[in-house]
Amino acid sequence: MEEQNKNVTDEQLSDDQLKDVAGGNKLQEQRLEHLDNQSKSVKDVQAERLDQLDQRSK
């Protein structure tokens, strides 16, 4: 039982430590925004290539 309580406490400390990281949430938001922008850029490039292929085939 003590070991189980210790594990729970360790997990809670880990969560608390993550919450206490300065700018942790902002950093995560920036990373997600960057990934979102990258995927949008890839979609834009793919759309441009498809448009070019459509123009060639006409």
N, C-alpha and C positions, 0 to 999 in steps of 0.2 A: 504494500500500500504506500509506503514511504517513497519507494522508487517511482511509482506512478505519479504521485504528487510532485516529485522532483522534475519529472519529464514535463508535466503541465506547466510548472513554473518556468522551466527553461524555454518552452515554446512561447510563453507570454513575454518573457524578457526579450526574446528575439523580435517579436512583433513590436514591442515598445521601443526597442532600439531602432528598428526600421522607421518607426514614426518620428523618432527624435532626430533623424538625420536631417541636417540643415538643407532645406530645399529639396528634399527627397521626392515629394509629390510633384513639385514643379519640374524637376529633372525628368521624372517619368512622363509627365505630360509633354515635355519637349521632345522626348524620344518618340512617343507615339505620334506626335504631330509630324516629326521628320519622316517616320515610316509611312504615314498617310500621304505626305507630299511626294515621297518617292514612288508609291504605288500609283498616284495620280499621274505622275510624269511618265511612268511606264505605259499607262493606258493612253496617254496623249500621243506618245511615240507610236504605239501600235495602231492607233486610229489614223495617224498621219501616213503610216506605211500602207494601210489598207486603202486609204484614199488614193495614194499614188498608184497602187496596183489597179484600182478601179479605173483610173484615168488612162493607164497603159492599155487596158483591155478594151476600151471603147473605141 
